[in-house]
């Protein structure tokens, strides 16, 4: 019998910077979030797809969304559940406003530690910051191995405590193995996320 997995997907609600109009920026050069629609960060959706593929491979596994932001950020947890996730956790507090990647990764790492996952998966970077720092910083704070630039999770052997991942890097593709638990960040070129809960479609 295949063993089940506990998977946490780090996700962020971001302003849709792909559709920037004249009011998209403030006078101080920062993004005018009120002028742009809020969406599920695209590369985090790629990460969610990898998590859901594993859930399909290992029936009985659980996928949870972990996000930090204002109350409205719960929208991406609901979207994640529509797509096939089982639940989610929203970290919200006014003290989090304006957090840099160091503060964000600290808060996410503390919550993730309490969730005790086998695998943490995140998008490579968010379209509103483009730092690609949060996933690796979470891995560092948790003392976990990390695999970046993932294109596809090929296999998980929970009994042996290892995972096999295909990475898309400059100059080619490589296949690597890592120990569980692990943090994986996923490229935007990975498979797109599709809804699996067809019964929820009206």
VOLO-622654 format. One line per field, with one value per atom (N, C-alpha, C): atom name; x, z, y; residue in one letter. Coordinates in Angstrom, 3 decimals. Layout:
VOLO-622654
a = (CA ...)
x = (X ...)
z = (Z ...)
y = (Y ...)
r = (A ...)
This chain:
VOLO-622654
a = (N CA C N CA C N CA C N CA C N CA C N CA C N CA C N CA C N CA C N CA C N CA C N CA C N CA C N CA C N CA C N CA C N CA C N CA C N CA C N CA C N CA C N CA C N CA C N CA C N CA C N CA C N CA C N CA C N CA C N CA C N CA C N CA C N CA C N CA C N CA C N CA C N CA C N CA C N CA C N CA C N CA C N CA C N CA C N CA C N CA C N CA C N CA C N CA C N CA C N CA C N CA C N CA C N CA C N CA C N CA C N CA C N CA C N CA C N CA C N CA C N CA C N CA C N CA C N CA C N CA C N CA C N CA C N CA C N CA C N CA C N CA C N CA C N CA C N CA C N CA C N CA C N CA C N CA C N CA C N CA C N CA C N CA C N CA C N CA C N CA C N CA C N CA C N CA C N CA C N CA C N CA C N CA C N CA C N CA C N CA C N CA C N CA C N CA C N CA C N CA C N CA C N CA C N CA C N CA C N CA C N CA C N CA C N CA C N CA C N CA C N CA C N CA C N CA C N CA C N CA C N CA C N CA C N CA C N CA C N CA C N CA C N CA C N CA C N CA C N CA C N CA C N CA C N CA C N CA C N CA C N CA C N CA C N CA C N CA C N CA C N CA C N CA C N CA C N CA C N CA C N CA C N CA C N CA C N CA C N CA C N CA C N CA C N CA C N CA C N CA C N CA C N CA C N CA C N CA C N CA C N CA C N CA C N CA C N CA C N CA C N CA C N CA C N CA C N CA C N CA C N CA C N CA C N CA C N CA C N CA C N CA C N CA C N CA C N CA C N CA C N CA C N CA C N CA C N CA C N CA C N CA C N CA C N CA C N CA C N CA C N CA C N CA C N CA C N CA C N CA C N CA C N CA C N CA C N CA C N CA C N CA C N CA C N CA C N CA C N CA C N CA C N CA C)
x = (0.839 0.000 0.879 0.541 1.301 1.019 2.041 1.883 1.350 0.664 0.130 1.176 0.934 1.832 1.090 1.794 1.278 2.056 1.338 1.976 1.439 2.333 1.959 2.424 1.513 1.848 1.891 3.046 3.172 2.637 1.689 1.064 0.880 0.734 0.577 -0.496 -1.326 -2.249 -1.506 -1.488 -0.697 -1.554 -1.145 -1.827 -1.470 -2.409 -2.185 -1.346 -0.037 0.883 1.015 0.327 0.362 -0.569 -1.459 -2.406 -2.277 -1.161 -0.839 -1.394 -2.172 -2.711 -2.033 -2.586 -1.944 -1.978 -2.899 -3.006 -2.308 -1.518 -0.936 0.182 0.793 1.906 1.565 2.050 1.897 3.029 2.886 3.898 5.252 5.252 6.525 7.174 6.560 7.141 6.715 5.832 5.344 4.059 3.712 2.518 1.264 0.333 -0.961 -1.880 -1.848 -2.568 -4.076 -4.577 -6.014 -6.493 -5.572 -5.957 -5.869 -5.366 -5.173 -5.962 -6.521 -7.213 -6.226 -6.681 -5.846 -6.039 -4.924 -4.974 -4.061 -4.222 -3.351 -2.029 -0.918 0.366 0.586 0.845 0.891 1.822 3.055 3.977 3.569 2.820 2.292 1.217 0.520 -0.431 0.305 1.467 2.278 2.706 3.034 3.407 2.226 1.034 -0.161 -0.418 -0.200 -0.403 0.507 1.776 2.687 2.203 1.673 1.132 -0.069 -0.937 -2.142 -1.828 -0.798 -0.350 0.076 0.814 1.229 0.023 -0.962 -2.179 -2.891 -2.891 -3.475 -2.687 -1.364 -0.497 -0.596 -0.834 -0.866 -2.220 -3.253 -4.594 -4.590 -5.365 -5.411 -4.453 -3.599 -2.682 -3.454 -2.844 -3.495 -2.638 -3.313 -2.662 -3.308 -2.488 -2.969 -2.237 -2.975 -2.399 -1.976 -0.793 -0.341 -0.014 -0.709 -0.503 -0.470 0.100 0.167 -0.337 -1.189 -1.709 -2.927 -3.610 -4.843 -5.957 -7.082 -8.188 -8.628 -8.564 -9.032 -8.153 -6.942 -6.053 -6.627 -7.644 -8.316 -8.939 -9.126 -9.692 -8.848 -7.528 -6.703 -6.769 -7.081 -7.308 -8.566 -9.608 -10.844 -10.601 -9.822 -9.513 -8.698 -7.759 -6.958 -7.805 -8.816 -9.709 -10.576 -10.995 -11.727 -10.886 -9.603 -8.711 -8.311 -8.589 -8.311 -7.602 -7.185 -6.556 -7.595 -7.120 -8.015 -8.355 -7.516 -7.745 -6.620 -6.545 -5.485 -5.419 -4.344 -4.098 -3.721 -4.384 -4.075 -3.440 -2.234 -1.590 -1.906 -2.625 -2.998 -2.891 -2.262 -2.096 -1.613 -2.091 -1.636 -0.132 0.441 1.896 2.676 2.020 2.689 2.790 2.048 2.008 3.416 3.745 5.047 6.202 5.909 6.982 7.891 9.197 10.135 10.219 11.080 11.141 11.637 12.482 13.005 11.886 11.053 9.937 8.879 8.603 7.595 8.010 9.249 9.716 9.761 10.032 10.043 8.638 7.643 6.265 5.785 6.054 5.628 6.322 7.594 8.342 7.815 7.431 6.888 5.560 4.724 3.439 3.647 4.536 4.795 5.316 6.141 6.683 5.565 4.546 3.406 2.557 2.582 1.798 2.504 3.803 4.594 4.453 4.709 4.542 5.735 5.467 6.557 7.228 6.412 6.906 6.279 7.115 6.644 6.964 5.952 6.134 5.713 6.493 6.177 6.523 5.929 6.349 7.730 8.446 9.811 9.825 8.878 8.829 7.442 7.167 5.888 6.043 4.987 5.083 5.119 4.814 4.861 6.195 7.067 8.352 9.530 9.349 10.385 11.701 11.623 12.869 13.326 12.384 12.694 13.430 13.115 13.821 13.011 11.698 10.901 11.019 10.869 10.986 12.318 13.436 14.736 14.941 14.416 14.572 13.760 12.578 11.787 12.571 13.172 13.970 15.116 15.784 16.913 16.465 15.342 14.862 14.391 13.931 13.483 14.614 15.764 16.887 16.657 15.891 15.549 16.335 16.526 17.076 16.098 16.607 15.732 16.153 15.136 15.365 14.664 15.424 14.871 14.727 13.997 13.803 13.205 12.312 11.707 10.738 10.800 9.893 8.828 9.215 8.291 8.810 7.890 8.233 7.985 9.038 8.957 8.517 8.975 8.653 8.907 8.123 8.350 8.375 9.445 9.561 9.570 8.379 8.298 8.983 8.911 9.551 11.057 11.640 13.073 13.380 12.323 12.504 13.190 12.821 13.469 12.492 12.846 12.028 12.926 12.367 13.110 12.450 13.245 12.720 13.505 12.775 13.407 13.507 14.701 14.946 15.231 14.718 15.011 15.923 17.175 18.175 18.795 19.535 20.225 21.136 20.949 21.801 21.256 20.093 19.554 18.638 18.497 17.606 18.423 18.164 18.826 17.824 18.111 17.277 18.052 17.415 18.097 17.223 17.874 17.171 17.442 16.457 16.624 15.879 16.232 15.587 14.290 13.368 12.165 12.433 11.836 11.039 11.923 11.300 12.049 11.212 11.891 11.231 11.584 10.553 10.738 10.131 10.866 10.292 10.172 9.041 8.629 8.650 9.173 9.209 7.836 7.680 6.448 6.280 7.345 7.267 6.763 6.537 5.975 4.507 3.903 2.514 1.568 0.586 -0.425 -1.399 -2.019 -2.950 -4.343 -4.967 -6.325 -7.254 -8.509 -9.461 -9.725 -9.832 -10.142 -11.499 -12.015 -13.305 -14.427 -14.660 -15.671 -17.062 -17.306 -18.629 -18.942 -17.877 -18.097 -18.460 -18.294 -18.595 -20.108 -20.628 -22.086 -22.465)
z = (0.000 0.000 0.000 -0.856 -0.907 0.333 0.842 2.019 1.615 2.551 2.282 2.597 2.048 2.220 2.808 3.585 4.038 3.279 2.488 1.617 1.939 2.095 2.298 1.089 0.522 -0.604 -0.107 -0.221 0.135 -1.025 -0.745 -1.817 -1.376 -2.342 -2.059 -2.961 -2.363 -3.176 -3.601 -4.909 -5.454 -6.353 -6.536 -7.539 -8.929 -9.850 -11.200 -11.989 -11.847 -12.516 -14.012 -14.500 -15.948 -16.702 -15.967 -16.592 -15.935 -16.218 -15.559 -16.343 -15.658 -16.266 -15.707 -16.035 -15.641 -14.134 -13.427 -11.979 -11.185 -11.858 -11.199 -10.221 -10.396 -9.527 -8.729 -7.496 -6.653 -6.946 -6.436 -6.663 -6.086 -5.031 -4.418 -5.109 -6.210 -6.982 -6.553 -5.556 -5.128 -5.872 -5.835 -6.539 -5.825 -6.595 -6.067 -6.065 -4.973 -4.909 -5.051 -4.625 -4.704 -6.144 -7.065 -8.458 -9.314 -8.752 -9.515 -8.883 -9.690 -9.125 -8.411 -7.346 -6.592 -7.146 -7.375 -7.962 -7.191 -7.462 -6.954 -7.716 -7.010 -7.693 -8.693 -9.958 -11.010 -10.732 -10.294 -10.073 -8.861 -7.925 -6.810 -7.296 -8.361 -8.972 -9.593 -10.190 -10.708 -9.564 -8.425 -7.248 -6.767 -6.753 -6.330 -7.234 -8.531 -9.459 -9.106 -8.789 -8.411 -7.147 -6.201 -4.979 -5.278 -6.168 -6.494 -7.297 -8.117 -8.822 -7.806 -6.768 -5.727 -4.966 -4.726 -4.055 -4.894 -6.216 -7.107 -7.051 -6.951 -6.923 -5.605 -4.524 -3.187 -2.542 -2.882 -2.354 -0.826 -0.317 1.129 1.599 0.699 1.056 1.257 1.968 2.260 1.725 1.060 0.545 1.209 1.854 2.486 1.913 1.730 1.317 2.567 2.565 3.652 3.049 3.537 2.990 4.101 3.808 4.758 4.060 4.733 4.120 4.860 4.286 4.892 4.783 5.420 5.439 4.069 3.090 1.742 1.091 1.623 1.057 1.219 2.075 2.200 0.883 -0.044 -1.357 -2.072 -1.909 -2.632 -1.977 -0.683 -0.055 -0.644 -0.791 -1.391 -2.829 -3.572 -4.951 -4.968 -4.046 -3.968 -3.673 -2.813 -2.503 -3.702 -4.458 -5.692 -6.638 -6.659 -7.576 -7.049 -5.762 -5.257 -3.923 -3.357 -2.039 -0.978 0.181 1.252 2.245 2.354 3.322 3.253 4.271 4.251 5.537 5.665 6.836 6.354 6.915 6.623 7.851 7.694 8.743 8.487 9.392 9.161 10.439 10.333 11.452 10.861 11.392 10.873 11.029 11.987 12.186 11.017 10.211 9.053 7.878 7.913 6.776 6.445 5.171 4.717 5.003 5.371 5.693 4.495 4.753 3.697 3.661 2.803 2.657 3.929 4.686 5.920 6.934 7.116 8.066 7.557 6.259 5.679 5.827 5.500 5.577 7.022 7.956 9.360 9.798 9.500 9.890 9.228 7.925 7.211 7.747 8.082 8.576 9.924 10.793 12.105 11.941 11.035 10.797 10.148 9.166 8.475 9.439 10.388 11.358 12.168 12.510 13.264 12.421 11.087 10.190 9.900 10.164 10.082 8.743 7.617 6.312 5.922 4.999 4.363 3.284 2.592 1.466 1.540 1.383 1.237 -0.196 -0.911 -2.310 -2.466 -3.192 -3.430 -4.863 -5.352 -6.625 -6.487 -7.582 -7.543 -7.013 -7.484 -7.023 -7.253 -6.585 -6.735 -7.745 -8.521 -9.583 -9.063 -7.770 -7.242 -6.595 -6.433 -5.802 -6.613 -7.257 -8.108 -7.368 -6.074 -5.325 -5.357 -5.428 -5.366 -4.075 -2.990 -1.723 -0.672 -0.703 0.408 0.548 -0.542 -0.458 0.113 -0.462 0.089 1.538 1.906 3.290 4.249 3.824 4.650 4.871 3.816 3.942 4.930 4.813 5.700 7.154 7.398 8.778 9.379 8.540 9.016 9.038 8.486 8.427 7.468 6.382 5.422 4.127 3.453 2.098 1.176 0.164 -0.803 -2.224 -3.084 -4.513 -5.207 -5.954 -6.636 -8.135 -8.823 -10.277 -10.692 -9.882 -10.190 -11.358 -12.210 -13.355 -13.125 -12.414 -12.183 -11.038 -10.168 -9.141 -9.746 -9.894 -10.617 -9.733 -8.496 -7.630 -6.174 -5.299 -3.854 -3.294 -2.591 -1.906 -0.411 0.182 1.595 2.497 2.124 2.937 3.022 1.893 1.862 2.265 2.392 2.806 1.764 0.485 -0.543 -1.651 -2.385 -3.478 -4.681 -5.872 -7.112 -7.888 -8.291 -8.905 -10.172 -11.214 -12.434 -12.337 -12.546 -12.480 -13.882 -14.169 -15.435 -15.120 -15.516 -15.206 -16.488 -16.384 -17.553 -18.144 -19.427 -20.097 -20.137 -19.510 -19.604 -18.472 -18.320 -17.322 -16.522 -15.210 -14.403 -13.468 -13.104 -12.168 -10.877 -9.755 -8.461 -7.462 -6.439 -5.325 -4.063 -3.180 -1.907 -0.819 0.453 1.575 1.992 2.546 3.155 4.636 5.206 4.567 3.749 2.822 1.873 1.433 0.961 0.373 -1.112 -1.954 -3.404 -3.950 -4.797 -5.483 -6.966 -7.543 -8.875 -9.881 -11.062 -12.155 -12.759 -13.390 -14.110 -15.358 -15.810 -16.997 -16.661 -15.378 -14.981 -15.389 -15.203 -15.622 -14.950 -15.711 -15.183 -14.289 -13.358 -12.425 -13.017 -12.856 -13.351 -12.195 -12.238 -11.185 -11.216 -10.046 -9.944 -9.305 -8.555 -7.909 -8.849 -9.888 -10.898 -10.284 -9.180 -8.560 -8.009 -7.826 -7.304 -8.413 -9.644 -10.779 -10.951 -10.923 -11.058 -12.541)
y = (-1.197 0.000 1.253 2.189 3.420 4.252 4.890 5.724 7.096 7.738 9.071 10.135 11.325 12.458 13.645 14.446 15.736 16.816 17.588 18.573 19.958 20.913 22.313 23.111 23.885 24.761 26.198 26.826 28.241 29.063 29.940 30.713 32.153 33.035 34.462 35.059 35.903 36.698 37.954 38.212 39.319 40.198 41.468 42.287 41.788 41.844 41.325 42.319 42.197 43.120 42.839 41.820 41.545 42.492 43.163 44.093 45.460 46.106 47.366 48.548 49.373 50.593 51.822 52.990 54.251 54.498 53.839 54.036 52.941 52.115 50.954 51.308 52.459 52.837 54.085 54.130 55.321 56.298 57.505 58.548 58.150 57.313 56.915 55.719 55.262 54.171 52.792 52.687 51.381 51.027 49.737 49.260 49.757 50.280 50.704 49.483 48.740 47.468 47.647 48.806 49.049 49.190 49.514 49.746 48.490 47.400 46.172 45.026 44.143 42.981 42.064 41.406 40.481 39.073 38.367 37.027 36.067 34.793 33.730 33.848 34.028 34.172 33.029 33.355 32.322 31.143 31.392 30.278 29.443 30.035 29.250 28.280 28.652 27.714 26.529 26.791 25.686 24.765 25.372 24.583 23.750 24.353 23.624 22.429 22.588 21.468 20.299 20.593 19.507 18.798 19.575 18.978 18.095 18.558 17.794 16.539 16.587 15.380 14.324 14.760 13.820 13.277 14.140 13.681 12.625 12.790 11.790 10.479 10.599 9.413 8.653 9.397 8.808 9.110 8.346 8.588 8.652 9.603 9.807 10.871 11.370 12.453 13.750 14.681 15.961 17.103 18.057 19.269 20.475 21.299 22.524 23.733 24.820 26.103 26.862 27.448 28.321 29.682 30.708 32.042 33.076 34.219 35.328 36.580 37.349 38.563 39.070 40.058 40.559 39.520 39.799 38.850 38.394 39.296 38.933 37.865 37.650 36.638 35.234 35.088 33.783 33.352 34.296 33.963 32.913 32.974 32.002 30.630 30.574 29.270 28.644 29.458 28.932 28.496 29.287 28.890 27.606 27.496 26.277 25.057 25.222 24.108 23.754 24.757 24.485 23.643 23.915 23.202 21.823 21.543 20.206 20.128 21.275 21.261 20.902 20.479 20.045 21.151 22.150 23.217 24.223 25.053 26.054 26.829 27.587 28.422 29.823 30.822 32.222 32.849 33.382 34.158 35.624 36.246 37.640 38.451 39.608 40.527 41.843 42.942 44.238 44.418 43.716 43.811 43.222 42.379 41.791 42.762 43.854 44.782 45.278 45.226 45.715 44.777 43.526 42.579 42.335 42.301 41.923 40.398 39.862 38.401 37.722 38.406 37.822 37.608 38.639 38.530 37.552 37.611 36.713 35.256 34.963 33.577 33.092 33.992 33.588 33.171 34.012 33.705 32.405 32.265 31.061 29.815 29.941 28.776 28.317 29.274 28.891 28.161 28.652 27.986 26.624 26.560 25.291 24.232 24.642 23.691 23.056 23.829 23.293 22.343 22.542 21.683 20.362 20.317 19.082 18.348 19.034 18.383 17.519 16.586 15.839 16.686 17.498 18.291 19.684 20.692 22.071 22.491 22.962 23.356 24.818 25.584 26.997 27.355 28.416 28.965 29.577 29.649 30.193 31.621 32.445 33.830 34.402 35.521 36.218 37.344 37.604 38.599 40.032 40.229 41.594 41.933 40.931 41.193 40.694 39.530 38.932 38.689 38.357 38.139 36.686 35.740 34.304 33.940 34.651 34.438 33.689 33.802 33.274 31.757 31.014 29.560 29.110 29.568 29.186 29.637 30.803 31.259 30.389 29.948 29.030 27.733 27.208 25.985 26.189 27.319 27.615 27.702 28.372 28.545 27.220 26.309 25.000 23.971 24.336 23.406 22.253 22.527 21.481 21.622 20.496 20.509 21.219 21.907 22.561 22.201 22.112 21.932 23.091 23.885 25.048 24.777 25.648 25.570 24.224 23.703 22.393 22.506 21.524 21.430 20.363 19.314 18.201 17.338 16.914 15.933 14.560 13.793 12.527 11.368 11.360 10.228 10.586 9.983 10.083 8.673 8.341 7.059 7.361 7.359 7.750 6.734 5.465 4.432 4.663 5.076 5.360 6.801 7.618 9.008 9.865 9.683 10.493 10.860 11.899 12.419 12.662 12.465 12.682 13.815 14.793 16.015 16.344 16.758 17.262 18.770 19.311 20.755 21.288 22.472 23.143 24.315 24.202 25.217 25.744 26.845 27.388 26.315 26.051 25.095 23.685 23.444 22.096 21.703 20.395 19.806 18.796 18.727 17.714 17.056 15.825 15.079 14.895 15.269 15.211 14.454 13.911 13.285 14.078 14.103 14.774 14.035 14.302 13.618 14.318 13.556 14.112 14.380 15.418 16.476 17.411 18.155 18.968 20.168 21.205 22.370 22.418 22.591 22.622 23.904 24.619 25.781 25.463 25.875 25.425 26.569 26.289 27.264 27.509 28.654 28.951 28.113 27.459 26.604 25.201 24.932 23.639 23.567 22.404 22.189 23.181 23.652 24.571 23.820 24.560 23.939 23.865 22.721 22.535 22.183 22.630 22.252 20.753 20.153 18.730 18.482 19.445 19.269 19.670 18.860 19.187 19.326 18.634 18.690 20.076 20.918 22.249 23.239 22.824 23.726 23.809 25.008 25.210 25.308)
r = (X X X X X X X X X X X X X X X X X X X X X X X X X X X X X X X X X X X X X X X X X X X X X X X X X X X X X X X X X X X X X X X X X X X X X X X X X X X X X X X X X X X X X X X X X X X X X X X X X X X X X X X X X X X X X X X X X X X X X X X X X X X X X X X X X X X X X X X X X X X X X X X X X X X X X X X X X X X X X X X X X X X X X X X X X X X X X X X X X X X X X X X X X X X X X X X X X X X X X X X X X X X X X X X X X X X X X X X X X X X X X X X X X X X X X X X X X X X X X X X X X X X X X X X X X X X X X X X X X X X X X X X X X X X X X X X X X X X X X X X X X X X X X X X X X X X X X X X X X X X X X X X X X X X X X X X X X X X X X X X X X X X X X X X X X X X X X X X X X X X X X X X X X X X X X X X X X X X X X X X X X X X X X X X X X X X X X X X X X X X X X X X X X X X X X X X X X X X X X X X X X X X X X X X X X X X X X X X X X X X X X X X X X X X X X X X X X X X X X X X X X X X X X X X X X X X X X X X X X X X X X X X X X X X X X X X X X X X X X X X X X X X X X X X X X X X X X X X X X X X X X X X X X X X X X X X X X X X X X X X X X X X X X X X X X X X X X X X X X X X X X X X X X X X X X X X X X X X X X X X X X X X X X X X X X X X X X X X X X X X X X X X X X X X X X X X X X X X X X X X X X X X X X X)
